[in-house]
Amino acid sequence: MPAKKPVRSRRAGRVCPAAALSPCRKGDLAEIAFLGRATALGYNVTKPFGHGAPYDFLIERGGRARRIQVKSAWSFATCSYCVNTRHCAKPYDAGIDFLVAYVAPCDAWYIIPARLLRRACAIRLSPHRRDARGPFERYREAWELLESALRVIGSLRHRTADPSPLRGSG
């Protein structure tokens, strides 16, 4: 089968050869890119086996973990890139902590807390615009949200932990 021609993003002006791939392959490429980026940032990254989990990855540092769903956008439409935020007509927010959206032609990442997605079927992102003011633009390259979320979990666990040794385990 001959290779498909690369698709040129109209606004970003960059050639994105993966845009000609199937949606499943695009998702795989976005997940691979996330795995590389999160690992480079020092997180331990785990991928669940099979398709039963509502998330794509667990990221962990210092014994604390967060559930991540990775979504991607590969084509430009109506002045922005559109990312689906639902799975099988149900919102992702119940089974994930963050939706990480990857806009492939711009090589841009959005780290969005799941609680913000409860009513959204899709979100529009504009990484190609420096002056973008959409509701999710503040989450562009916001990797520090993952770190602060892991710290909060750790401090809550530390406060609620029973300092006494285990008893009756012999």
N, C-alpha and C positions, 0 to 999 in steps of 0.2 A: 504494500500500500504506500503510495507516495506521501511524503510529509506535507502537511498543510502549510500554507503561506503564513508568515507572521502577521498579526493584526496591529495596526498602528493606532494608538490612542490619539483621538483628535485634540484634546486639550493638552495633555502632558507632552505630546509630541515624541513619545518614546515608543520604540518597537517592543512589543511584549509577545514573544513567540508562543508562550504557553496559552495565550488567549484562544488559540485555535483548538485546544484540547477539550476533551469531554468535561462536564462538570465534576465528575468523580476524580479525574486526574488533577484538575485545578485545586480541588480540596486537598488532595494528597500533597501537592506542591506547597500549598499554604501551611499545612501541618509540618512539613519538613522544614520550611523556613522558620516557623515558630520554634521548633525543637532546637535549631541552631542558635537562634537569637536568645532564647531563655537559658540555654546551656552556657552560652558566652557570658551572660549576665550572672552566672554563678548558681543558678537553680538546679536542683535535681529534678529531672523531668521523667514522669512515668506515663506510659500509654496503656490504657486498659485493653485486655485481650477481648476480641469479638466486638459486637455492636450493641451490647446490652446497656452500657453506661450512658447516662445523659450528657456526659462531657467527653472531650477528646483527650485531655491531659490532666494529670495532677502535677502541680509544681510544689516543691518542698524545699525548705531550708530550715535547719535547726529543729527538725521534728515537727514542723508545722506545715500544713498543706492547704492548697486552694484548688478548686475545680475550674478548669478552663475549657471553654468551647471556642474553637477557631473557625471563623467564617472568612470568606474572601470575596473581593470584587475584582473583576478583570476587564470590564468594559464601561465606557463612559456613556451616560445617557442623561439628557435634560439637565445639563450643567453640574452633574455630580455623579458619584459612584453609589450604587444601591447595594445594600447588604441585607439579606433575609435574616430575620431574627426569630423565626419560628421553626419548629420541627414537627411535622405531621399535624399541623394546625394547632399545636400547643406551644405556649411560650417556653423558652429555655430557662427562665429565671428560677424555676423550682429546683432544678438539679445542678445548677452551676453557680459559681461565685463571680466570674468575669466572662464576658464575651470579648474575645480578642479578634478584631477585624483587621484584615490585611488587604490593603489596596495595592495590588501587584504592580500595575503600570507605574505607580509613583513610589513604590517601595516604602509605603507609609503604614504605620501600625496605630491602632486605636485600642486602648485598654479601658473597657467600659464596664462598670459595675452592673451586675445582672439586675439589681433592683430597679434600675432605670429603664429596663426593657419590658416591663410587665404588660404594657398595652400596645407596644409597637409590633407591627407585622414585618416592617423593614425600616432601615435607617438610611439616610443619605449623608454621604461624607464628601468633603471637598478638599483633599490634601493638596491639590494643584493650585489652590488660591491662598495667597498669604493673608488676605483680609477676610477669610471665611469666618462667619459668625453663627454657624449652625449650632444646635444644642449639644452636639457631640464633638465639636472641634476642640474643646478644652481637654479632651481625652486623647488627643493625638500625641503619640510617643510618651504617654503617661505611665511608663514602666514603674515609676516609684509607687504607684497605687498598689501594685502587687506586694512590694516590700512592706509598705505600711500595713496592709491587710494581714500579712504574716506576723508582724510585730504585735498587732492587736490581739490576734488569736493566742499568741504566746503569753502576753500579759494576763489575759483572762484565765488561761489554763494555770498559770503560776498562782494567781489569787485563789482559785477554787481547789487547788490540789491539797490533798490530805497529807500533812507533813509527818504523820505517825507511820511507823513501819508496818508492813503487812503482818497480820496475826492469824494464827490458826492455819497456816499453810503447810504444816508438817505432818 
